[in-house]
Amino acid sequence: MNIKKPLIFILAFIALAALGVWMYSRWGIWFNNPPEPEYTASSMPTRVLLTFGNEDGLTRNISWQCDSILHDSKVELSDETDSTQTDIIAKGEVYKSLGGQRAYYVARLRNLIAGHCYKYRVNTDGKVSDWYSFHIQDSKDDNASFLYVGDVQDSISGMSSQLLNLAFDKNPDIDFLVCGGDLIERPMDKYWEEAFSFFRTIGQTHPVLTITGNHDYFKGVIQNLDHRFSLVHSYFLDSSIGDNQVFTVRYKDMQLFAIDSNREFFYLFTQKKWLEEQLAQSTAKWKILLTHHPLYSIRGNNNNIIQKWIFNPLAEKYGVDLVLQGHEHAYARMTHHLETGEPAIPIYTVSHFSPKNYLIQFDEKFDKFGSGSRYYQKIRSKNDTLLLTAYDAISHAVYDSLRIVKTKDGKIVEDYGKNIPEVIEFTPGKRKKEIKFAERISEYKKRKHIK
């Protein structure tokens, strides 16, 4: 009697059953979109946000929300050196979700003058916001700086807003803010309200650049971006290519390139073409790539391999200096090395600003890790030097530091972070994953001689 065939069928059945159980356990994570609670639109202008306008760093957009139907709306703008007021007519769009609907507006500010200060307020149907002000950078001054935060993804009434305001208080020379995706927990109005709490007092005076994260999408076999994302971060309304949320801006000697790493395989190839064209024609001294998913994962070598395969060769070919990333909630920094062993560009960092911390791997190719806290980075360009300083967002202590120096022979990397102690904090529970993570931490600390 041939017992091979029945055995094969039994094993196949067991394998299919196990696959079915596993898929059932993951189904909600992959495809379930929780119902959005009901909400009511404010009758007054609210959620005002200042962003970049287009690839010219001297332009700005202002977005806001008011009521649930469209009204005549505008931005009242004046140069602080001149009392003359200019009205910038806004375009509006109503977004309706299962929880309610809001009217969204955007005014595009062009022909702004370098070095000038402006004040503005938004006006919808005669109802006005407070007055705010912002400064346009002086084109004769090469110095520039911005703060980068990875995933914010905070709970309702979380402490991210307080931490961000403290970060700006300690870094008053900051020109703008960059957010690395997953600004919100899920595409719901209550989480958008939390996001605007995060931007409170900063998002009206400093331009904000936010890229997409997976939590900004509705789940599905083919993911759909919450359209509120583009209505709020309104530069994407003009810069997107099809369903790809891509954007670039030149700010003095720096040029930032934002890609949407959340998209499916075929969309990423469209982005690859766009990114290569932008990098090839860029004359910026410093090139900075923004991607939500790390090109080198800290959760396992098989993670994000498609993004790495598509985008990393471009980062290396076109001399990208920094790759700023999020998604994997921890801090990590990896420096590219030449065959001689000398550190070189690109520099890859992973960072997050969220209360959630992930269980990561400790791959030897990374220079530094951090776990158990939140982090932000300050990026500064000054003459022929680009400086990156990472801070612990809770203590605001310096956690990592390096600089890239442009010389006549190329760019050299000077690593000061290797002398700053690493902090890896974790209290395991009873889950096997947590126990194994604690063991990995112990092994890593022994390897790095961390107490």
C-alpha positions as CSV (number, residue, x, y, z in Angstrom):
1,M,0.0,0.0,0.0
2,N,1.3,3.4,-1.0
3,I,1.0,5.6,2.1
4,K,2.8,8.6,0.6
5,K,-0.3,10.2,-1.1
6,P,-2.5,10.1,2.0
7,L,0.3,11.5,4.1
8,I,0.9,14.3,1.6
9,F,-2.8,15.2,1.7
10,I,-2.8,15.2,5.5
11,L,0.2,17.5,5.7
12,A,-1.3,19.8,3.0
13,F,-4.5,20.0,5.0
14,I,-2.7,20.8,8.2
15,A,-0.6,23.5,6.4
16,L,-3.7,25.0,4.9
17,A,-5.6,24.9,8.2
18,A,-2.7,26.6,10.0
19,L,-2.5,29.2,7.3
20,G,-6.2,29.8,7.6
21,V,-6.0,30.2,11.4
22,W,-3.1,32.6,11.0
23,M,-4.9,34.7,8.4
24,Y,-8.0,34.8,10.5
25,S,-5.9,36.1,13.5
26,R,-4.4,38.8,11.2
27,W,-7.5,39.7,9.2
28,G,-8.6,42.6,11.4
29,I,-5.0,44.0,11.5
30,W,-4.8,43.9,7.7
31,F,-8.3,44.9,6.6
32,N,-10.5,46.1,9.5
33,N,-11.3,49.9,9.6
34,P,-13.0,50.7,12.9
35,P,-16.1,52.9,12.6
36,E,-15.5,56.6,13.0
37,P,-17.3,58.3,15.9
38,E,-19.7,61.1,14.9
39,Y,-18.3,64.6,14.9
40,T,-19.6,68.1,14.3
41,A,-17.7,70.7,12.3
42,S,-16.8,74.0,14.0
43,S,-18.7,77.0,12.8
44,M,-15.6,79.1,13.3
45,P,-12.3,78.8,11.4
46,T,-10.1,76.2,13.1
47,R,-7.2,73.9,12.6
48,V,-5.1,76.5,10.8
49,L,-1.8,75.1,9.4
50,L,1.1,76.7,7.6
51,T,3.0,74.5,5.2
52,F,5.4,74.8,2.3
53,G,3.7,75.6,-1.0
54,N,5.7,74.0,-3.8
55,E,9.3,73.1,-4.6
56,D,10.3,76.8,-4.2
57,G,11.1,77.2,-0.5
58,L,9.9,80.8,-0.6
59,T,6.2,79.8,-1.1
60,R,3.7,78.9,1.6
61,N,0.2,77.3,1.8
62,I,-2.3,77.9,4.6
63,S,-5.0,75.3,5.2
64,W,-7.9,75.4,7.7
65,Q,-11.4,74.1,8.4
66,C,-14.7,75.8,8.9
67,D,-18.3,74.6,8.9
68,S,-19.7,71.6,6.9
69,I,-20.5,73.5,3.7
70,L,-18.5,75.8,1.5
71,H,-18.4,79.6,2.0
72,D,-16.4,82.4,0.5
73,S,-13.0,82.2,2.2
74,K,-9.7,84.0,2.1
75,V,-6.4,84.7,3.9
76,E,-5.9,88.3,4.9
77,L,-2.1,88.8,4.5
78,S,0.1,91.8,5.2
79,D,3.8,92.4,5.1
80,E,4.9,93.7,8.5
81,T,7.0,96.4,6.7
82,D,3.8,97.6,5.0
83,S,0.3,98.1,6.4
84,T,-1.3,97.2,3.0
85,Q,-3.4,94.1,3.3
86,T,-3.7,91.5,0.5
87,D,-6.5,89.1,0.3
88,I,-5.6,85.6,-1.0
89,I,-8.7,83.8,-2.2
90,A,-9.0,80.2,-0.9
91,K,-10.3,77.1,-2.6
92,G,-12.5,74.8,-0.6
93,E,-13.6,71.2,-0.6
94,V,-16.1,69.3,1.5
95,Y,-15.0,65.9,2.9
96,K,-17.6,63.6,4.1
97,S,-16.9,60.5,6.2
98,L,-19.1,58.1,8.1
99,G,-18.7,60.3,11.2
100,G,-19.6,63.6,9.7
101,Q,-18.4,66.2,7.2
102,R,-16.2,69.3,7.2
103,A,-15.3,72.0,4.7
104,Y,-11.6,72.3,4.1
105,Y,-9.8,75.4,2.6
106,V,-6.4,76.1,1.2
107,A,-4.9,79.5,0.2
108,R,-1.7,79.4,-1.8
109,L,0.8,82.3,-1.0
110,R,3.1,83.1,-3.8
111,N,5.4,86.1,-4.6
112,L,6.6,86.3,-1.0
113,I,9.8,88.2,-0.4
114,A,12.9,86.7,1.1
115,G,13.8,88.0,4.6
116,H,10.4,89.6,5.2
117,C,7.9,88.9,8.0
118,Y,4.2,88.5,7.4
119,K,1.1,88.4,9.5
120,Y,-2.1,86.7,8.5
121,R,-5.5,85.5,9.6
122,V,-8.0,83.2,7.8
123,N,-11.5,84.5,7.0
124,T,-14.5,82.3,6.1
125,D,-17.8,84.0,5.5
126,G,-16.7,86.9,7.7
127,K,-15.7,84.7,10.6
128,V,-12.0,85.1,11.3
129,S,-9.2,83.3,13.2
130,D,-6.6,84.9,15.4
131,W,-3.7,86.7,13.8
132,Y,-0.5,84.7,13.2
133,S,2.9,85.6,11.8
134,F,5.7,83.9,10.0
135,H,9.1,84.7,8.5
136,I,10.5,84.0,5.1
137,Q,14.1,83.0,5.2
138,D,16.8,85.4,4.0
139,S,18.3,84.0,0.8
140,K,21.6,85.7,1.6
141,D,22.1,83.6,4.7
142,D,23.0,80.0,4.1
143,N,22.3,78.8,7.6
144,A,19.1,76.6,7.9
145,S,17.7,74.2,10.5
146,F,14.7,72.0,11.1
147,L,13.3,69.6,13.6
148,Y,12.5,66.0,12.5
149,V,10.1,63.8,14.4
150,G,9.2,60.3,13.4
151,D,5.8,58.6,14.1
152,V,3.8,60.7,16.6
153,Q,0.7,58.4,16.6
154,D,-0.3,59.5,20.0
155,S,-3.3,58.6,22.1
156,I,-6.1,61.1,22.8
157,S,-4.9,63.8,25.1
158,G,-1.3,62.5,24.9
159,M,1.8,64.4,25.8
160,S,3.4,64.8,22.4
161,S,2.2,68.4,22.0
162,Q,3.9,69.3,25.3
163,L,7.1,67.6,24.3
164,L,7.2,69.3,20.9
165,N,6.7,72.7,22.4
166,L,9.6,72.1,24.8
167,A,11.7,71.0,21.9
168,F,11.0,74.2,20.1
169,D,11.7,76.2,23.3
170,K,15.1,74.6,23.5
171,N,15.8,75.2,19.8
172,P,14.5,78.7,19.0
173,D,16.5,78.9,15.8
174,I,14.4,76.3,14.0
175,D,13.1,77.2,10.6
176,F,10.5,74.5,10.0
177,L,9.2,71.1,11.2
178,V,9.3,67.7,9.4
179,C,7.1,64.8,10.4
180,G,8.0,61.3,9.2
181,G,4.5,59.8,8.8
182,D,1.9,58.2,11.1
183,L,1.0,61.5,12.5
184,I,-2.3,60.0,13.6
185,E,-3.3,56.6,15.0
186,R,-6.1,56.0,12.6
187,P,-8.0,58.1,9.9
188,M,-10.6,59.5,12.2
189,D,-11.6,63.1,13.1
190,K,-10.8,62.6,16.8
191,Y,-7.2,61.7,15.9
192,W,-7.0,64.6,13.5
193,E,-8.0,66.8,16.5
194,E,-5.1,65.3,18.4
195,A,-2.7,66.0,15.6
196,F,-3.7,69.7,15.6
197,S,-3.1,69.7,19.3
198,F,0.4,68.5,18.4
199,F,0.8,71.5,16.0
200,R,-0.5,74.0,18.5
201,T,1.3,77.3,18.5
202,I,4.0,75.9,16.1
203,G,2.0,74.9,13.0
204,Q,0.8,78.4,12.4
205,T,4.2,80.1,12.5
206,H,6.6,77.5,11.2
207,P,6.0,75.7,7.9
208,V,5.3,72.0,8.4
209,L,6.3,69.2,6.0
210,T,4.6,65.8,6.8
211,I,5.0,62.6,4.8
212,T,2.5,59.8,4.6
213,G,2.6,56.8,7.0
214,N,0.7,53.5,6.9
215,H,-1.7,54.8,9.7
216,D,-2.7,57.6,7.4
217,Y,-4.3,55.0,5.1
218,F,-7.5,53.1,5.2
219,K,-6.8,49.4,5.3
220,G,-7.6,47.1,2.4
221,V,-6.2,44.9,-0.3
222,I,-5.4,48.1,-2.1
223,Q,-4.9,50.8,0.5
224,N,-6.7,54.2,0.1
225,L,-5.2,57.3,1.6
226,D,-7.5,59.3,3.9
227,H,-8.1,62.4,1.6
228,R,-8.1,64.6,4.7
229,F,-4.3,64.1,4.7
230,S,-3.9,65.9,1.4
231,L,-6.5,68.6,2.3
232,V,-4.5,69.4,5.5
233,H,-1.0,69.0,4.0
234,S,-2.1,70.8,1.0
235,Y,1.1,70.9,-1.0
236,F,0.3,67.3,-2.0
237,L,-2.8,68.5,-3.9
238,D,-0.4,70.0,-6.5
239,S,2.7,67.7,-6.2
240,S,1.2,64.2,-6.2
241,I,1.7,61.9,-9.2
242,G,-1.4,59.9,-9.6
243,D,-2.0,58.2,-6.2
244,N,1.6,58.8,-5.1
245,Q,2.1,61.5,-2.4
246,V,5.5,62.8,-3.5
247,F,6.9,66.3,-2.8
248,T,10.2,68.1,-3.0
249,V,11.3,71.5,-1.6
250,R,14.5,73.4,-1.9
251,Y,15.3,75.4,1.3
252,K,18.5,77.4,0.9
253,D,21.3,74.8,0.5
254,M,19.1,71.8,1.5
255,Q,16.6,69.9,-0.7
256,L,14.2,67.5,0.8
257,F,12.6,64.7,-1.2
258,A,9.4,63.1,0.2
259,I,8.3,59.7,-1.0
260,D,5.3,57.5,-0.1
261,S,6.7,54.2,1.0
262,N,3.3,52.8,2.0
263,R,2.2,52.2,-1.6
264,E,2.0,48.9,-3.4
265,F,4.8,47.6,-5.6
266,F,3.6,49.1,-8.9
267,Y,3.1,52.5,-7.4
268,L,6.6,52.5,-6.0
269,F,8.1,52.2,-9.5
270,T,6.3,55.4,-10.5
271,Q,7.9,57.1,-7.5
272,K,11.3,55.7,-8.4
273,K,11.2,57.5,-11.8
274,W,10.1,60.7,-10.1
275,L,12.8,60.5,-7.4
276,E,15.6,59.8,-9.9
277,E,14.6,62.7,-12.0
278,Q,14.5,65.0,-9.0
279,L,17.8,63.8,-7.6
280,A,19.5,64.0,-11.0
281,Q,18.6,67.6,-11.6
282,S,19.2,68.8,-8.0
283,T,22.0,71.3,-7.5
284,A,21.5,71.4,-3.7
285,K,24.6,71.1,-1.5
286,W,22.6,68.8,0.9
287,K,20.1,66.1,-0.2
288,I,17.7,64.6,2.4
289,L,15.4,61.8,1.6
290,L,12.2,61.3,3.7
291,T,10.6,57.9,3.8
292,H,8.3,56.3,6.4
293,H,9.5,52.8,6.0
294,P,13.3,52.3,6.8
295,L,15.4,51.2,3.8
296,Y,17.4,49.2,6.3
297,S,14.9,47.7,8.8
298,I,15.6,47.4,12.5
299,R,12.9,44.7,12.9
300,G,14.4,42.1,10.6
301,N,16.3,41.9,7.3
302,N,13.3,40.8,5.4
303,N,11.2,43.9,6.3
304,N,10.8,46.7,3.7
305,I,13.0,44.8,1.1
306,I,11.0,46.2,-1.8
307,Q,11.5,49.8,-0.7
308,K,15.2,49.1,-0.1
309,W,15.6,47.5,-3.5
310,I,13.8,50.3,-5.4
311,F,15.1,53.4,-3.6
312,N,18.4,52.7,-1.9
313,P,20.4,52.5,-5.1
314,L,19.2,56.0,-6.0
315,A,20.2,57.3,-2.5
316,E,23.7,56.0,-3.0
317,K,24.1,56.9,-6.7
318,Y,23.0,60.5,-6.3
319,G,24.8,61.3,-3.1
320,V,21.9,61.6,-0.7
321,D,23.3,62.8,2.7
322,L,20.6,61.8,5.1
323,V,17.7,59.3,4.9
324,L,15.3,60.2,7.7
325,Q,12.8,57.4,8.5
326,G,10.2,56.2,11.0
327,H,7.7,53.4,11.2
328,E,9.8,51.1,13.5
329,H,9.4,52.7,16.9
330,A,12.9,53.1,18.3
331,Y,16.0,55.1,17.6
332,A,18.7,53.8,15.2
333,R,21.5,55.2,13.1
334,M,23.4,53.5,10.4
335,T,26.4,55.0,8.5
336,H,27.3,53.9,5.0
337,H,31.0,52.7,4.9
338,L,33.4,52.6,2.0
339,E,35.4,49.6,1.1
340,T,38.3,51.1,3.1
341,G,36.0,51.1,6.2
342,E,35.7,54.9,6.3
343,P,32.3,56.3,7.2
344,A,30.5,58.0,4.3
345,I,27.1,59.1,3.1
346,P,24.2,58.2,3.2
347,I,23.5,58.3,6.9
348,Y,20.3,56.4,7.8
349,T,18.3,57.2,10.9
350,V,15.1,55.7,12.4
351,S,13.3,57.8,15.0
352,H,9.9,58.1,16.6
353,F,8.0,60.5,18.9
354,S,5.3,58.1,20.0
355,P,4.5,56.5,23.4
356,K,4.7,53.1,21.7
357,N,8.0,51.3,21.6
358,Y,8.7,48.3,19.3
359,L,10.7,45.1,19.8
360,I,13.6,45.5,17.5
361,Q,16.7,43.6,16.3
362,F,20.2,44.8,17.0
363,D,22.0,44.3,13.7
364,E,25.7,44.9,13.8
365,K,25.6,47.1,10.7
366,F,24.0,49.9,12.8
367,D,26.1,52.3,14.8
368,K,23.7,53.1,17.5
369,F,20.3,52.2,19.0
370,G,17.9,53.7,21.5
371,S,14.8,52.1,23.0
372,G,12.3,52.9,25.8
373,S,12.0,56.7,25.1
374,R,11.0,59.2,22.4
375,Y,13.4,61.1,20.1
376,Y,13.7,64.0,17.8
377,Q,16.5,65.3,15.6
378,K,17.8,68.7,14.8
379,I,19.3,69.1,11.3
380,R,21.4,72.2,10.6
381,S,23.3,73.4,7.6
382,K,26.0,75.9,8.0
383,N,28.5,76.8,5.3
384,D,30.1,73.5,4.2
385,T,28.8,71.5,7.2
386,L,25.6,69.5,7.8
387,L,25.0,68.7,11.5
388,L,22.6,66.1,12.9
389,T,21.9,66.0,16.6
390,A,19.4,63.6,18.1
391,Y,17.7,64.3,21.4
392,D,15.8,62.2,23.9
393,A,12.4,63.9,23.8
394,I,11.7,63.2,27.5
395,S,14.9,64.5,29.0
396,H,16.0,66.6,26.0
397,A,19.5,65.3,26.5
398,V,21.7,64.9,23.4
399,Y,21.5,61.3,22.3
400,D,23.5,61.2,19.1
401,S,25.6,63.6,17.1
402,L,27.5,63.6,13.8
403,R,28.4,66.0,11.0
404,I,29.0,65.8,7.3
405,V,31.7,68.1,6.0
406,K,31.9,69.0,2.3
407,T,35.6,69.3,1.2
408,K,37.2,69.7,-2.2
409,D,37.7,65.9,-2.4
410,G,34.1,65.0,-1.4
411,K,32.2,64.7,1.9
412,I,33.5,63.2,5.1
413,V,31.5,62.0,8.1
414,E,32.6,62.8,11.7
415,D,30.9,60.7,14.3
416,Y,30.5,62.2,17.7
417,G,27.6,60.0,18.8
418,K,29.9,57.0,19.5
419,N,31.0,58.7,22.7
420,I,27.5,59.2,23.9
421,P,26.1,56.3,26.0
422,E,23.3,54.2,24.5
423,V,20.1,53.7,26.6
424,I,18.1,50.6,26.0
425,E,15.3,50.3,28.5
426,F,12.6,47.6,28.5
427,T,10.6,45.7,31.2
428,P,9.5,42.4,29.8
429,G,6.1,40.8,30.6
430,K,5.2,37.2,30.3
431,R,4.9,37.0,26.5
432,K,7.5,35.0,24.7
433,K,8.3,37.9,22.3
434,E,9.0,40.2,25.2
435,I,11.2,37.6,27.0
436,K,13.2,37.1,23.8
437,F,13.6,40.8,23.3
438,A,14.9,41.2,26.8
439,E,17.5,38.4,26.0
440,R,18.5,40.3,22.8
441,I,19.0,43.5,24.8
442,S,21.2,41.6,27.3
443,E,23.3,40.2,24.4
444,Y,23.6,43.6,22.8
445,K,24.7,45.3,26.0
446,K,27.4,42.7,26.5
447,R,28.5,43.1,22.9
448,K,28.7,46.9,23.3
449,H,29.9,46.9,26.9
450,I,26.8,48.9,28.0
451,K,26.0,48.8,31.7
